Amino acid sequence: MSLIFLGSSDTHSYQHSTGLVEPLLHWLFPHLTQAHVEAIHHVIRKCAHLTEYAVLGMLLWRAVRKPVRKDPRPWSWREALIAVSIVFLYAATDEIHQIFVPTRTALVSDVFIDTSGAVIGMIVLWSAGRCFNWWPKPGPKSRPEGGLKGRNNPAQG
């Protein structure tokens, strides 16, 4: 979070990445106009925002869940929602902070991009957990007495 805060207080962050990304794009694609290079640079910067907040979301999920080896607990969307909510609050305060930096612009759309990154991070984490069996599936829900199992249930035959 400190790195994100420091990055948002950098008065020339766009110029820093311009010096690296735009010459590389001109070298790779010499036929592109300057307007196209700037548009691609803008997309790269927004994707970087999305990625850094996805990582932040995953780290916050880990802090909320406090996983242990061979964790017997199933995936909890509640824990994921807590992590995403913290990311949303942090992204909003980061944009408020940028109001006070003369060369930066605070944008509500950046809060949306950052929060979307956290949501994507949770989906990636959940998908990886399902793929690698990191957490067990929730057990069957207990049925009340006289539920679907019984002699009077025509579905049982």
Residue pairs with C-beta under 8 A, 6 or more apart in sequence:
1 56
1 90
4 52
4 56
4 90
4 94
5 94
5 97
7 13
8 94
8 97
8 98
8 101
8 104
9 97
9 101
9 104
10 16
11 101
11 102
11 103
11 104
12 103
13 104
14 45
17 41
17 44
17 45
18 41
21 41
21 44
22 37
22 38
22 41
25 32
25 37
25 40
25 41
26 32
26 37
29 37
32 40
46 113
49 110
49 113
49 114
49 117
50 113
50 114
50 116
50 117
50 120
51 117
52 117
53 87
53 91
53 113
53 114
53 115
53 116
53 117
53 118
53 121
54 117
54 118
54 120
54 121
54 124
55 121
56 87
56 90
56 117
56 118
56 121
57 83
57 84
57 87
57 117
57 118
57 119
57 121
57 122
58 83
58 121
58 122
58 124
58 125
60 82
60 83
60 86
60 87
60 118
61 79
61 80
61 83
61 121
61 122
61 125
63 83
64 79
64 82
64 83
65 73
65 76
65 79
71 134
71 135
72 136
73 135
73 136
74 135
74 136
74 137
74 138
75 126
75 129
75 130
75 135
80 122
80 125
80 126
83 118
83 122
84 115
84 118
84 119
84 122
87 114
87 115
87 117
87 118
88 111
88 114
88 115
88 118
91 110
91 111
91 114
91 115
92 111
94 114
95 106
95 107
95 108
95 110
95 111
96 106
98 104
98 105
98 106
99 106
128 134
129 135
143 149
148 155
148 156
149 156
150 156
